[in-house]
Amino acid sequence: MKKKDNPSPNKLSLNETLPHQINAPSFEGTGIKMQPPFKNQHGVVIGDSKYVSPNSPLENWTENTDPEIMAGDEWVHPTNDIGWNTAENRELLESKKKPQAYPFMHPDKDVSKGSD
């Protein structure tokens, strides 16, 4: 019998979702693939769900820090971002999924006719 491979402890997603986030949406069936964390130009890891990085301006904030330094796409992870938990983005994901019709629909017959 082949030994089962254990998932990598560094992998954040499972079946195209983030199980460690209670309200995280599932990307399964949407065509959107979970993306790994990345380092931005400031050396800050984005998308690792730890939210603390020694190089982050948030960890080194002073009254002289310009908040604009944390603006832009380099601070947003494409799939591990709190924005996916909004109602609008959940609707966007649901609209990308195929309807789960099987086994209750037939391509050319209305099986619900007369059931009212």
N, C-alpha and C positions, 0 to 999 in steps of 0.2 A: 504494500500500500504506500502511495506517495505521501510524503509529509506535506501538510497544508502550509502554504506560504502565509506568513504573518504580514499584515499591512505595515508599511513603513510608519514609524512613530512620528516622522516629520510631515506626513501627509495629513492635511486638514480635512479633506472632504471624504465622504463615503456615499456612493451611489448618487453623485452629483448634487449633494447637499452638505450643509455644515452642521453635523449633529450636536456640536458643542454650543451652538446658538439656539436657544429655545424656539424662536420664531423665524429661523432662517428658512427661506423658500427652497424648494427643490428645482434644480435646473434640468432634471431628467426629462427627456423628451422634448426639450425646447430647441435643441441644436446649439445651445450655449454650453461650452465646456468649462469646467472649473479651471481657473488659472492658478499657478503656483505663486507664492509671495515673491516680491522683487525688491531690490534696493534702488532707491531713487538717487538723483545726483548729489544729495546731501549725505548719502550713506545710511539713510533711514530705511529699515525694512518695512514694506507696506504689504498688508494682507496676511500677516502671520498670526493674527488674533491675540497677540500679546500686548499691543498698543503702547509699549514702552521701548524706546530705543535710546541708547546713550547719546547718539548724535542728533536726536530730535530737538527742534527749537522749543517744543513744549517742555522738555526736560531741562532745558538751559535758558528758560525765559527770564528776561530782565525788563526793566522799564524802557530800555533802549532797543528791544527786539521789535522789528517791524512785522506786524501780522501778515503782511503781503508775502512774506517768505514762504508761508504755508499754503499759498493759493496755487491752483492749477491741477492738471490731470496727474502729475507725478505723485500727488498725495492721495489719489483715489485708486483703490484696487478694483479691477473690472468685475470680479465675482464675489469677493469677500469684503463687502462694504455694507454698512448699516442702512444705506439708502435702499437696498433691495427689500427691506422690511416694510416699506411704505405701501399703502394700498394701491397707488398708481403703478408702481413697479411690479407688484404681485400680479396685477391685472395684465400687464405687459407679458409676463412670463406665461400666464395661463392662456393668453391669446396665441402664443407660439406652440402650444401643445396640441397634438391631434386629439380629436374627441375619442373618448373611451366607449365606443358604441358596441363592440363585440362583447357578448354574444347576443345582444338584444336587438340588433338591426340586421336587415338583409339589404344588399345593395339595390334591389329593384322591387322589393315587396314591403308594404307597410304592415308590419306584424301587429301594430297597435290598433288597427282599424276595427271599429265596433267594440272596443273595450271600455268605452265610456258608459 
